[in-house]
Amino acid sequence: MALTSCDRPPLPGVEKVRVKDATFWLDPALDDATRLKGLGGRESLPPDGGMLFVFPSSFVQTFVMRDCNFDIDIAFLDDTGRVTAVHTMKMDPRRPGESDSDYERRLVKYSSNFPARFAVEVMGGTLQRLGLKPGEVVELDVDGLKKRAR
């Protein structure tokens, strides 16, 4: 019998995050280098996978789709795990011959709208399908993750 995503045992270094009735196993982005790279360069994402960004403090966050090969849903969360904003970020590949600075300037910016301490990224369309809205709470190890952010 195959395991479902809810039954799957956690992998080392992966964080369990609960969004409504769905469980995700997310790679933590706890430092600047990992947060900057994000999911950029990955070719695919499992339906219950993604990335959990953890920041040392709360402030208005802005994300872009740098070098991403598929659409991504993002939910920004405050210090308590409450959703401040939800977006579907569309992939935006580099154009032939485009300089790094031109690419960075034209990328669409997605904002948390309010101070956020966390961001959850999963496959595009997932959060809309789940009906996640600002004001709802995402279940994660808020206190433990805050201690690990650098």
N, C-alpha and C positions, 0 to 999 in steps of 0.2 A: 504494500500500500504506500503510495507517495505521500510525502508530507506536504501540507498546505503552508503558505507563508506564515500563518499564525502559529503553526506547530514547529516550524523550522528552528533548530537550536541556534543561538546567537554565535556568530563567528568572532574570533578574537579581534578586538578593536572596533567592532561594529556596534552602533547604538540602536536600541529598539525604540521606535517612536510610534505612537498610536494616533491616527487621524480618523476621528469618527469611529467607524467599525472596521477600519483597515489597519493592519500592522505593517510597518516598514522597517527594514534593516539598513541603516544609513551609515555611510563612511563619515566619520567626524572630521571637520576642518577646524582645527584648534589653533593654528598659527597663521601668520600673514602669508607665507609662501603657499600653503595649502589652500587658504581662502582665495588668493589671487588666481590660482590655476582652476579651482573648482572642478566642474565636470568637463572643462575644455579638453579636447583631444580624444575623449572616449568615443568609441564607435557605437556602443549600445548601453542599455541600462535594463536590468531586470525589472519586472512589473512591481516588485516589492522592494526595490533598491533605490539608491539616490545618495544625497549628501546632506549632512547636517552642519551648518556653519554656526560656530560659537564665537562670540566676540567678548573681549575682556570687559567691556562696558557697553551701555546702551547709548545709541545715537541714531539719527536718521540714516539708514543704510541705502545705498544705491548700487544695484547690480546691473551687469551687462552680459550679453551672450557672446563673449570672446571665445572664438575657435570651437564653438559647440556644434556638434553634428546632428542634433535632433532638438525638437522643441522641449522645453522644460517648464513645469509648473513650479512656482515658488510661493511659499507662505512665510511672511515675516512675522516673528513672535516677539513680544515684549519680555521683560524680566521674569514673568510668571508663566509664560507659555501661551499667553492670549494672542490671537491673530490680530495684527495691525493692518495687513494688506495681503491680497492674493492676486497673482498675475500669471498668465500664460506667456512665457517669453519665447518668441519665435527665433529659430536659428537664423544667423546672419553671417554667412561665410565671407571671407576676404575676397575681394575682387582681384582679377589678374593684374599684377603690377602695382597693386595698392600698397602704399607705404604703411608702416606700423602706426604712425601718427594720424594719417588720414583715416585708417580703419578705426582707431580709438575714438576719433572725433565724431564719426557718423553712427556709432553704436547707439541703439535705443537704451535709455536709462530707465530702470524700473525701481521705484522708490518704496520704502517701507511706510511712508507718509507720517509716521510717528516714531519715536525712539524704539529701536529693536535690539535685542540681545542675541537672537537666534534667527536662522533662516533654514527652512526645509525645502530641498529641491528633489522633485520626483518627475517621472516621465510626463510629458505634456498631455493634458486632458484629464489626468488623474484627479486633481483636486476639484475640478469642475464636476466631474462624475460623482465625486463624494459629496458635493454641495458645501464645501468648506467656505465659511464667510468670516469677515472681520468680526471680532468680538468673541468668537468661539475659542475654546482652549484645546491645544494639542498636548497629549501626554508624553512627557519626556523627563529625564533625570535632571531637572533644572539646577538643583544645588550642586550635584556632582559635576555637571558639565561646566558650570561657572568657575569652579575651582581649577579645572584643567585648561581653560582658555589662556592663551599667551599672545 
